[in-house]
Amino acid sequence: MEHITESDLVVQPPEGDLSELRSLQARLATSEAMDLKFADGTTVELTMPARQALRLAVDYLARNLAVAIEPYSEVLTTQRAADLLKVSRPSLVELLRRRVMPYRETEGGHRRILLADVLDYQQRSLGISDESDLTAPSRDAAEQPVDDARAAARSNRLAVR
């Protein structure tokens, strides 16, 4: 696999008309099975995890929100973890100090946290027992005006498990 940079992980919604994305969003919401057809005529059935990831990404893009796709085992800085949890970095550091979630320290004394641990903490703190609740797009973001949604897109990230 080729080297992927952080900018490769973020997908911005298209400029202008989102009607094609909304049409795709509707099709994905009602489809149980999907095939991906390539230009050379080859067809491959999408697995359930691939369909779920595609559905979630299209849901956010159709609402004019950027999407970031990262490995579940991604190691985060304290700032990145705080942004994901929508808390200040000092608040996150306090949670780490109280051992609310695991972390490791680098040789330079910087804390690093697994994305999986951040998502587990988020699930526990929200009282969510069903993992599908975490992956459902937020209704609040859908109700924001477009300008607010673009601002929210800078901080909202989708972690696909």
WOHUHU-V191161 format. One record per backbone hydrogen bond with DSSP energy under -1.0 kcal/mol. CO is the residue of the C=O (numbers start at 1). NH is the residue of the N-H. If there is no record, write none. Layout:
CO:NH
CO:NH
This chain:
6:9
9:69
11:67
18:22
19:23
20:24
21:25
22:26
23:27
24:28
25:29
34:46
36:44
38:41
42:38
44:36
47:51
48:52
49:53
50:54
51:55
52:56
53:57
54:58
55:59
56:60
57:61
58:62
60:65
61:64
67:11
71:74
72:116
74:115
76:113
77:81
78:82
79:83
80:84
81:85
82:87
88:92
89:93
90:94
91:95
92:96
93:97
94:98
95:100
96:99
104:112
106:109
110:106
112:104
113:76
114:118
115:119
116:120
117:121
118:122
119:123
120:124
121:125
122:126
123:128
130:133
131:134
138:142
139:143
145:149
146:150
147:151
148:152
149:153
152:155
152:156
